[in-house]
Amino acid sequence: MKKYILSFTVLSLFYSKSEACAWSDPDYEYFNLFTQSIIKDKSYLPFLHSYSERFYTNFKPLQIPDENIYSWKKFFNNQLSYAETDYLVNKMNINDLNALKKGNPANQLLIKLGAGFYQKYHEGIDYLIEAKYLEPYMKINYVESADSFYYRENETDKNATNLDYNKTISALTSLYNAAKNPEIKQRYGYQLVRFNHYTRNYDAAVQAFKTYVEPIRSKGAPYIMALDQLAGAQRGLGMNSDANWNFFQVFKDSKSRKESAFVSMKLSDTASFNNILKRAGTNDDKNMAYFLLGYEDFNNPIPIMEKMFEIDPDSEILKVMAVRSINELERSYLPIYYYNNNDENSTVQASKSTQNSDQVKTEAEPKKELSFWQKIVLFFKKLFGIKDKSPEEIKTNQSDDELLDNPNRIPVFTKNNYWYDDKTKDFLDDLEKFTDKTKEKSKDEYWQIADAYLKFLKKDYKASTEILEDIKTTNPEYLEQIKRMKVLNDIVSQPKIDAEYEDHLMKDYAEYFVDKPEVKKDSTETSDYDYYGEVPSTKDFLKDVLANRYFLQGEDGKSFLMNNKLSDLQYNPNSSLVKSVEDFYRKSDKTQFEKQIIAKNINDVGNIDAFFAVIYGDRAMRQADFEKAKSYYAKAQAFSGIPRSEWNYDAKKTTPLQYSGTAYNGFNNISDLVFGHNVWESYQSAPEESMEKEDYSQFPFIKPNMNKLELTNALVQLKQIGNGKDEKSATANQLIGNLLYNTSILGYYRQLFVMDIDNTNGGKYDFWSTDKKNPYQYYYKNFLDRTYIEPNNFDLAISYYKKALDLSTNKEQKARVLFQMASAEQGKYYQYEAKNPSKIDYSDPKWSEKTDAYQKQLDQIKNQKYRTYFAMLKTQYADTETAKDLMGSCSYFSYFMK
């Protein structure tokens, strides 16, 4: 078994019950709007809904009452608080208690209790001294076997077999007989049962329970603890049915041991809960058994809940089942992200020429190298036959319901987002009927709150609010949930967010939007690193609602800034969004909400005006509008660099990237090689290795090193010269074509006009299969999780090359220009290919055959429609030195020429 541990551990990273992203945590994938932990009996907290852990853990341990501590607290006549009692029983050093017994206590708590404390409670203190002596040994000795799943090295920890068995039994028996207080007597009995259990003297443990525990007619904390040990001993004897029944009694009667008792029941009997139900004689036993059955098989808990309702509509565990059901629905209806999976909004990985390879010399277009983890995922998908959904399946499974597109609606998790289907809707209807029935029978306001929340999920905000208004309760947790739900109903039902409503938000609901000041932790305080950050909250949900409202209202800038920083625009700077963000930035009459909640995300990008000017100038350059670009760049001379960050090892924190004086920073330090041509396709090589200059001698205004304003000055002059009819005009047009190609997705300088700092691979270099100006459908929350930038127009470069070809009389120059035109035409083919992806299902038995046929079809289209200039080069200029040289350095041109 051992050799499989790593494989299944790795697999568990990728597949959770949610079937969601391989790297995600399902407990962080929805909004926690309905607080599960408002159940009154906190002993059931571990059994709330969780996918990340076996048991729900999002609560403080002290929330679950420990009956043993309460029992001791009562023994000491409530002279100690719960925390003090817990400290005395579980944490205080044995030496402190011995010092108390000798009359010279040093521990401050014991001093505070006074001189007569030991005399008054000497039996209890003596017991605690004995218990603390035994405690380090109270473990069962682990016996390794050939079939053990886990490997354990030799353990040196103490266990019960390290104690002298006869002496320990004799001492505990003597102490039992000497004790006068029945509770203390029973506690010694518990120790006798436990010690025999942990030394694997199972028969003696069973007998000790009968002899020393049962005769004390009390079923308080010591009895429950002893019963737990008895059940363990019975399991050791193979008395699984009896063991399970006793573990069940511990589960039912204990507050603090429910989780461990549940695990023990599972280990004891594979048919555990059904067998328990058969033995259940009282309604209380039956109700608890039904709960365990429903908890274990949660596919449709309502039939079990109906049985529990018939027994006791006021049952606390019935509320636990209900809150788990509500949480399941909430996960389905309120995900943290809404993705548009429409085919036309998908990206296709950049093909041959966009790869960041050392050198490309093959006709075939190599696929993007998979990361290590992608390979692992692919391996397990093949191993277990897991198939991705085809575009057709995704489109078929889409719901017509869009996020908040109607004031009478709230988000619906569409089928392609893993869970939502007709059964989910039916489950919501059935749970609503059950809740409505139960709230009429039960005296607990919980059911009214639950009913109001289900109405909220069904988008009946008016009915939800009316229910909430009628609830009369003093429970602080209930009151907080009611308050939150009233806010939700108000905001989600609002059809339009205007200035007046924003004022209402700040006046009445500021706590849900204004960030609280960060509390500085003590230098000694440590906390575990949380990879996921905070669990999505009501505040996050409301922020999304508003972001969507603004999106639907056409206020894209406000929608964007609800979830993103201004500096994030550098990553996907599509024009309309940038303009809307700038309009909001320049808005002079911002409301208080806009100032405090939205504008706070206008973070440091250096000079903001220059930041916008560079984005606009870059877009104009991509459209070959050099005059407009020049006018923007003239306003961008204060640009301090694309706002990136880096890890500062000295400061041990992330700090703004400091550009060197010679580095390209988004505006400065552009080489004149940008007007040249590439001698091979290698993005990682130095510019001088990949690029070669043209003859710039006729154009002295092209400087060796330029900023973007100087670059546009040169382009404006080249454009003017290109309007002539001579060889100089031909070269001017060729240089403009070169620049447009070199700064396209295929060029060595592809970073220049997309707010990037180098040409390495990334989302900006993907060919998109959409012509949409804005691929975002709901809001901009997932802005940084997607990549989008307006596609290149290769016809612009081709048009300048065409002028150069028509004006030039130099055959070698014509050959070079034709090759550049052919390269740009190749870019047009890649765009076509991206918009026409294969839709062949990988599970198709003829997948390989069909894929080959589809590729042949693409190749035919490529040669018929996108090889125009290669064909001209082959038929008219094959004898030129340029063509011969290109055949030696470009494999796909060489292949074509053959």
Secondary structure, 3 states (H helix, E strand, C coil): CHHHHHHHHHHHHHCCCCCCCCCCCHHHCECCCCCHHHCCCHHHHHHCCCCCCCCCCCCCHHHCCCHHHHHHHHHCCCCCCHHHHHHHHHHCCHHHHHHHHHCCCCCHHHHHHCCCHHHHCHHHHHHHHHHHHHHHHCCCCCCCCCCCCCCCCCCCCCCHHHCCHHHHHHHHHHHHHHCCCHHHHHHHHHHHHHHHHHCCCHHHHHHHHHHHHCCCCCCCHHHHHHHHHHHHHHHHCCCHHHHHHHHHHHHHHCCCCHHHHHHHHHHHCCCHHHHHHHHCCCHHHHHHHHHHHHHHCCCCCHHHHHHHHHHCCCCHHHHHHHHHHHHHHHHHHCECCCCCCCHHHCEECCCHHHCCCCCCCCCCCCCCCCCHHHHHHHHHHHHHCCCCCCHHHHHHHCCCCCCCCCCCCCCCCCHHHCCCCHHHHHHHHHHHHHHHHHHHHCCCCHHHHHHHHHHHHCCCHHHHHHHHHHCCCCCHHHHHHHHHHHHHHHHHCCCCCCHHHHHHHHHHCHHHCCCCCCCCCCCCCCCCCCCCCCCCCHHHHHHHHHHHHHHHCCCHHHHHHHHCCHHHHHCCCCHHHHHHHHHHHHCCCCCHHHHHHHHHHCCCCCCHHHHHHHHHHHHHHHCCCHHHHHHHHCCCCCCCCCCCEEEECCCCEEEECCCCCCCCCCCCCEEHHHHCEECCCCCCCCHHHHEECCCCCCCCCCCCEECHHHHHHHHHHHHHHHCCCCHHHHHHHHHHHHHHHHCCCCCCCCCCCCCCCCCCCCHHHCEECCCCCCCCCCCCCCHHHCCCCCCCCHHHHHHHHHHHHHHCCCHHHHHHHHHHHHHHHHHHHHHHHHHCCCCCCCCCCCHHHHHHHHHHHHHHHHHHHCCHHHHHHHHHCCCCHHHHHHHHHCHHHHHHHC
